[in-house]
């Protein structure tokens, strides 16, 4: 019954067109998602991979840094290397007094290590030498401060990342031109006076240590 009703609806929809019905096997029916489901005709001696399947790998190669780069630079930087070591072997019980190490100490219960990279939850902690390429990647499309911070909070972190994002956007003239204008302040007109001299405006001026003032009536009737 459901199939018959569906065919009837299609028949009514197509009744205003002249068309021919032709059978096509499923292997020749292309899906709208060409990057993952477009059927390709392969020759017996051809490889399985075609150019269309290299799109994802090419995008991965365009990333500014890799996990290997982050792991290497994390081990080279004294602060991140220390955080990496104590995350793996145990944090000290005494309170941290090093200002550079405090941001890691406050998050010590949420840190972990993955492939030699220091992680805060699901976010990768980027060492100082790789922070600028990450900022450039976040800023590539000039999305604005709020969007840059939202993207960063899903993927990366380092101490002071919000301030670095704000400074990057402030120095970009294109971001300044594209940002939304502040809301217009509503007008606050003076109330209309109900009688002469109901409201008086006074202007003050100073000349050679002498103070002067002028009076203006708010209304003349």
Wavefront OBJ file of the C-alpha trace (Angstrom):
o trace
v 0.000 0.000 0.000
v 2.795 2.420 0.882
v 4.648 1.729 -2.365
v 1.465 2.183 -4.394
v 0.689 5.495 -2.684
v 4.227 6.718 -3.306
v 4.000 5.783 -7.012
v 0.674 7.570 -7.258
v 2.138 10.742 -5.787
v 5.040 10.604 -8.245
v 2.571 10.051 -11.080
v 0.598 13.145 -10.113
v 3.773 15.195 -9.720
v 5.117 14.174 -13.133
v 1.820 14.346 -14.979
v 2.658 17.795 -16.351
v 5.901 16.551 -17.979
v 6.698 14.398 -21.004
v 9.177 11.749 -19.938
v 10.395 8.247 -20.644
v 10.984 5.607 -17.991
v 14.318 3.827 -18.315
v 15.792 1.217 -15.992
v 19.279 1.885 -14.578
v 21.188 -0.507 -12.317
v 22.176 0.800 -8.892
v 25.885 0.786 -9.774
v 25.233 3.512 -12.357
v 23.107 5.732 -10.137
v 25.247 8.533 -8.747
v 24.676 9.883 -5.271
v 24.632 13.568 -4.446
v 27.657 13.090 -2.167
v 30.247 12.722 -4.909
v 33.284 12.767 -2.635
v 32.361 9.559 -0.817
v 29.702 7.678 -2.806
v 30.086 8.511 -6.492
v 30.381 5.145 -8.308
v 33.365 4.894 -10.602
v 33.959 2.445 -13.419
v 37.287 0.710 -12.923
v 39.258 -1.258 -15.404
v 40.483 -4.639 -14.333
v 44.104 -3.539 -14.465
v 43.467 -0.124 -12.864
v 44.142 0.679 -9.243
v 41.277 1.187 -6.812
v 42.288 4.697 -5.827
v 41.470 7.597 -8.131
v 42.138 11.297 -7.841
v 38.817 11.906 -6.125
v 39.898 9.763 -3.155
v 43.015 11.865 -2.598
v 41.032 14.949 -1.518
v 41.034 14.030 2.182
v 44.736 13.199 2.225
v 45.591 16.449 0.456
v 43.635 18.421 3.054
v 45.510 16.647 5.836
v 48.811 17.586 4.250
v 47.769 21.267 4.335
v 47.523 21.368 8.118
v 50.037 23.843 9.569
v 51.432 21.357 12.115
v 51.307 17.640 12.722
v 51.202 15.507 15.850
v 54.870 14.688 15.285
v 55.766 18.391 15.204
v 53.827 19.092 18.387
v 55.386 16.140 20.225
v 58.890 17.193 19.172
v 58.471 20.846 20.172
v 56.717 19.890 23.412
v 59.749 17.877 24.434
v 62.104 20.739 23.528
v 60.352 23.499 25.471
v 61.327 23.460 29.203
v 57.838 24.297 30.510
v 55.844 21.905 28.333
v 58.481 19.189 28.742
v 58.165 19.485 32.518
v 54.364 19.341 32.298
v 54.630 16.307 30.039
v 56.970 14.523 32.452
v 54.934 15.118 35.609
v 51.710 14.181 33.788
v 53.256 10.803 32.975
v 55.030 10.192 36.291
v 52.960 12.072 38.862
v 52.507 15.666 39.972
v 54.234 17.025 43.095
v 52.125 17.761 46.155
v 53.686 21.156 46.905
v 52.088 24.321 45.543
v 53.462 25.668 42.270
v 55.244 29.041 42.447
v 56.518 29.211 38.847
v 54.210 31.643 36.965
v 54.905 29.945 33.628
v 53.991 26.553 35.058
v 50.889 27.601 37.027
v 48.423 27.267 34.109
v 49.441 23.618 33.733
v 49.419 23.008 37.489
v 45.850 24.300 37.834
v 44.736 21.867 35.107
v 46.860 18.927 36.274
v 43.852 16.661 36.928
v 42.639 17.127 33.334
v 45.941 16.649 31.493
v 46.917 13.542 29.564
v 49.465 12.442 26.970
v 48.628 11.157 23.496
v 51.345 10.272 20.949
v 53.832 12.415 22.853
v 51.470 15.418 22.802
v 50.168 17.061 25.942
v 46.371 17.153 26.003
v 43.911 19.167 28.088
v 40.724 17.163 27.762
v 40.168 16.863 24.006
v 42.329 19.916 23.217
v 45.956 19.685 22.158
v 48.346 21.919 24.100
v 50.488 23.695 21.510
v 54.088 24.611 22.491
v 55.228 28.228 21.955
v 57.157 27.649 18.724
v 54.041 26.327 16.939
v 51.484 28.776 18.274
v 51.841 31.314 15.464
v 51.035 28.808 12.662
v 47.940 27.757 14.608
v 46.897 31.407 15.010
v 47.381 31.942 11.274
v 45.190 28.925 10.550
v 42.446 30.143 12.898
v 42.655 33.579 11.322
v 42.812 32.444 7.690
v 39.166 33.183 6.820
v 38.970 36.306 9.039
v 36.007 34.913 11.011
v 36.299 37.357 13.908
v 37.338 37.014 17.523
v 34.301 35.039 18.711
v 34.506 32.434 15.932
v 38.269 32.057 16.321
v 37.891 31.422 20.041
v 35.061 28.935 19.466
v 37.157 26.958 16.973
v 40.211 27.021 19.232
v 38.209 25.769 22.214
v 37.333 22.647 20.268
v 40.886 21.769 19.243
v 43.855 23.608 20.816
v 44.964 25.475 23.919
v 47.955 27.222 25.442
v 48.298 29.794 28.235
v 47.011 33.164 27.014
v 45.425 31.857 23.817
v 42.393 34.136 24.147
v 44.614 37.222 24.423
v 46.661 36.106 21.414
v 43.503 35.632 19.340
v 42.205 39.061 20.329
v 45.513 40.719 19.457
v 45.659 38.915 16.089
v 42.168 40.107 15.152
v 42.835 43.660 16.349
v 45.912 43.960 14.134
v 43.998 42.773 11.048
v 42.402 45.581 9.041
v 40.167 43.144 7.169
v 38.740 41.800 10.429
v 38.118 45.374 11.578
v 36.286 46.197 8.350
v 34.108 43.075 8.512
v 33.152 43.130 12.167
v 29.664 44.163 13.130
v 29.056 47.782 14.024
v 28.223 48.435 17.684
v 24.526 48.934 18.444
v 23.307 52.461 17.947
v 22.625 54.253 21.212
v 18.976 55.300 21.500
v 18.273 59.017 21.349
v 17.391 60.704 24.626
v 15.672 63.978 23.719
v 14.960 66.630 26.305
v 11.428 66.642 27.635
v 9.376 69.475 26.202
v 9.093 72.373 28.739
v 5.612 73.229 29.938
v 6.213 76.902 30.775
v 8.746 79.704 30.160
v 12.018 79.193 32.047
v 10.922 75.697 33.010
v 14.429 74.506 32.147
v 17.638 76.594 32.033
v 20.858 75.674 30.186
v 24.091 77.072 31.628
v 27.363 77.243 29.704
v 30.606 77.609 31.667
v 33.834 79.174 30.403
v 37.174 80.177 31.967
v 39.377 83.023 30.760
v 42.445 84.341 32.601
v 41.405 82.673 35.861
v 37.946 84.221 35.638
v 34.851 82.066 35.361
v 31.960 83.070 33.162
v 28.563 81.553 32.612
v 25.702 82.257 30.268
v 22.081 81.340 30.771
v 19.636 80.241 28.138
v 15.974 79.656 28.726
v 14.643 76.283 27.845
v 11.410 77.633 26.380
v 9.796 80.930 25.355
v 6.034 81.087 24.988
l 1 2 3 4 5 6 7 8 9 10 11 12 13 14 15 16 17 18 19 20 21 22 23 24 25 26 27 28 29 30 31 32 33 34 35 36 37 38 39 40 41 42 43 44 45 46 47 48 49 50 51 52 53 54 55 56 57 58 59 60 61 62 63 64 65 66 67 68 69 70 71 72 73 74 75 76 77 78 79 80 81 82 83 84 85 86 87 88 89 90 91 92 93 94 95 96 97 98 99 100 101 102 103 104 105 106 107 108 109 110 111 112 113 114 115 116 117 118 119 120 121 122 123 124 125 126 127 128 129 130 131 132 133 134 135 136 137 138 139 140 141 142 143 144 145 146 147 148 149 150 151 152 153 154 155 156 157 158 159 160 161 162 163 164 165 166 167 168 169 170 171 172 173 174 175 176 177 178 179 180 181 182 183 184 185 186 187 188 189 190 191 192 193 194 195 196 197 198 199 200 201 202 203 204 205 206 207 208 209 210 211 212 213 214 215 216 217 218 219 220 221
